Amino acid sequence: MVLLAVLVGLCLGSFLNVVAWRLPRGESVLWPPSHCPACGHRLAVRDLVPVLSWVLLRGRCRYCRAPVSVRYPLVEALGGIAVGLPVAIWGPGFGAMRASLGLLAVVGFLSAAWPKAAA
């Protein structure tokens, strides 16, 4: 159950990255699909696996080799921890869900507050 919680948290962390990048630019979080900010190439599903894709691509875009900020896997990993840790401590339930939501709010705030020049 903890592994599932971590996987859900990784995905939520990835979504927080999308929100933090797109909303200040007036872009939709739903459309267009994820793309490289440097070259604009649409990212494939294999490029969107939280943390793992960044590691396997050595922090670069698969298509143009532009660097991808370390903020992305960090926020994803923090999302995994924010959901997985409460489930590991309290087990699945309302208490873990409340703690996870609170921690995800903090992760979201940190992601949004990260200097955009570093993105």
Backbone hydrogen bonds, N-H to C=O, Kabsch-Sander energy under -0.5 kcal/mol:
donor,donor_aa,acceptor,acceptor_aa,energy
5,A,1,M,-2.0
6,V,2,V,-2.5
7,L,3,L,-2.4
8,V,4,L,-2.4
9,G,5,A,-2.5
10,L,6,V,-2.6
11,C,7,L,-1.9
12,L,8,V,-2.4
13,G,9,G,-2.6
14,S,10,L,-2.0
15,F,11,C,-2.1
16,L,12,L,-2.3
17,N,13,G,-1.8
18,V,14,S,-1.7
19,V,15,F,-2.5
20,A,16,L,-2.8
21,W,17,N,-1.9
22,R,18,V,-2.8
23,L,19,V,-2.0
25,R,22,R,-1.0
26,G,23,L,-1.9
27,E,22,R,-2.3
28,S,31,W,-0.5
36,C,41,H,-2.2
40,G,36,C,-2.1
43,L,34,S,-2.7
47,D,44,A,-1.5
48,L,45,V,-1.8
52,L,50,P,-3.2
53,S,49,V,-2.3
55,V,51,V,-2.2
56,L,52,L,-3.0
57,L,53,S,-2.3
58,R,55,V,-1.3
59,G,54,W,-2.9
60,R,57,L,-0.8
61,C,66,A,-2.6
65,R,61,C,-1.3
68,V,59,G,-3.4
72,Y,69,S,-1.2
74,L,70,V,-1.8
75,V,71,R,-2.7
76,E,72,Y,-2.1
77,A,73,P,-2.8
78,L,74,L,-2.6
79,G,75,V,-2.0
80,G,76,E,-2.1
81,I,77,A,-2.4
82,A,78,L,-2.8
83,V,79,G,-1.5
84,G,80,G,-2.7
85,L,81,I,-2.5
87,V,83,V,-1.1
88,A,84,G,-2.3
89,I,85,L,-2.3
90,W,86,P,-3.1
91,G,87,V,-1.7
97,M,93,G,-2.1
98,R,94,F,-2.6
99,A,95,G,-2.3
100,S,96,A,-2.6
101,L,97,M,-2.5
102,G,98,R,-2.2
103,L,99,A,-2.6
104,L,100,S,-2.9
105,A,101,L,-1.9
106,V,102,G,-1.6
107,V,103,L,-2.5
108,G,104,L,-2.9
109,F,105,A,-2.3
110,L,106,V,-2.7
111,S,107,V,-2.6
112,A,108,G,-2.4
113,A,109,F,-2.1
114,W,110,L,-1.0
118,A,115,P,-1.4
119,A,116,K,-1.3
